Amino acid sequence: MCLIIDANFIHRVYPLPDADGLPIERALVSHRARLVYGGELAREYGRMTDFRRRLVGLDRAGVARKIPDAAVDHLTKQLGNASAMVSDDPHIIALAQVSGARLLCSNDGDLHSDFTNHAFLNNPRGRVYQTANHAPLIKEHCAHVRPDENGDPRPRRRPRRRRGSR
């Protein structure tokens, strides 16, 4: 998987991306990145009415992937008991562990500490995107999201048949 966008960073990417959110938006729209979400983050996204519509479109385009809530919630409960955690976002760490995503877009300094802590995320360690200067992280962490020979990362579908033709 590729990247996680924390709820506190969504406003920088959608509906009108600012200078720091623009590289993320461009990578998603051009299918060079894949957003992962699930568990409590999916519920947070669900409370954002406007973004929820955008998320449905990203899902349909194959640019977003929902990780099963049960797996994320189970690990979130385990991490919630960890005394070494600085932030109040164990669901983000759990999502990264379950999905394999190691790039976080966030403005939460405490979450940055937890996400880059090798005790929580290791092999590879988590990285944090905050500003447009961090745009090379997108290419580094989303290199496996490759378009096909036509430039489209989605699987090819058969063309629709016209009515009446056989």
N, C-alpha and C positions, 0 to 999 in steps of 0.2 A: 504494500500500500504506500501511500504517498504523504499526505499532509492532513493535519487536524486544524480547524479554525475554531478557536475559543469563542464563546458567545460574546465576550467583550471586544472582539476584533471584527465581528461581522459587519458592523457599520462602516468600517474602513474599506470593505470590499463590495458591499451591496447596500442600497440600490445604485448609488453613484460612488465609484471607487475614488478615494483620494490618492495622492501621489504614492503613499506607502502601500495601499491596497491594490493599485493598478497592476503590478506584476503578477499578483495572485490571480486576479480576475482574468487577465490575458492568458495565463497558463491553463486555467480551467476551461475557458471558452475555446481555446485552440487544442484542447485535449492533450496537453503536455503534462497535466497534473491530475491527480485523482483525490477527491475529498473523501475522508472516512468519518463516520459518525455513528453513534449508538449509545445505548444506556441513557444516563442523565443528560448528556449532550444532545441526544435526539429529542428528549423532552423539552430542553431549553430551546432548541430550534423550533419545535412545535408551537411554543408560546409566541414566537416572532411571526406574526401573521404574514407580513410581506415576504420575508425570507423563506417561509414554508413553501410558498408558491414557486419561488426560484429553485428551491431544493428539489421539488418534484421534477422540474425540467432538467436539472442536473442528473437526477437518477435515471430519467428516461434516456438521456443522452449517453449514459454509461460513464459519466464523469464523477459521480458520487456513488459511494457504496455504503450501505447500512450494515453495520456489524450487529449480530443478534444481541438484543438487550440483555437476555438472561446471562450470557457469558460475561458481558461487561459489568453488569450489576453484581454478579457473584464475586468477581475480582475486586470491585469497588468496596464491597463490605470487608474483604480481607485487608485491603490497603487502608481503610478507614481506621483500623486499629493500630496502624504503624505510628509509633511515637516519633520517628525520624522525619515525618512529613511536615513541611513548613506551610504549605498552602492548604486551602479548604476545597481543593479540587481533585480528590482521589479518582474521580470518574474519568478525568483526562488521562491520567497515568494508566489506569486500567484499560482504557480504549487503545492507548499506544501499545501496551503489552499484548493485548488480544489481536489487534490488527497488524502489528508490525510497523506502523507508521512511526517515523522518527523525526518529523518536522512539525513543529507547533507554531501557529500564528497566534500571538497573544500579547496583551499589554500588562499582564499580571506578573509582577516581579517575583512574588513568592512561588508562583507556578513555574516560572523559569528555573528557579533553584531546584525544584523537585524534578522537573523534566530533564534537566542536565545532570542530575545526580546518578552516578553509576550504580548505586544501590537499588534504584527503581528501574532504570532503563540502561541496559548494557548490551553491547555486541549487536548493532552499533549503539552508541550513546545518542541521546536525543539532542536535537538542535532547535534553536528558537529564531523565528523570523519576526522582526519588529518593524523594520524600515525598508525602503526601496534599495538601500545599500546591501541588504541581505538577499537580493534577488538571485545571486548565484547558488544559494542553498536550494532553490526550487529545482534547478537543473541537476544538482548533485543528488538530491533525494528522490527525484521523480524521473530519473534517467530510464527506469524500466518501463515507463509509460510511453510506448512507441506507437506512432501511427503506422498503418499498413502502407503498401506501395502506392496507394492513391492519396495518402496523407490523412486517412481516416482511421482512428484507433478502434472503432467499433467493428464488430464482425459484419461481413457483407450479408445483406438479406436479398432474397430473390425479389425481382421486380414484381409489382402487382400486375395481375392479368386484367385486361379490360373486360368489361361485361360483354357477353355475347361472343367473345372470341375463344376459340379452342385450339 
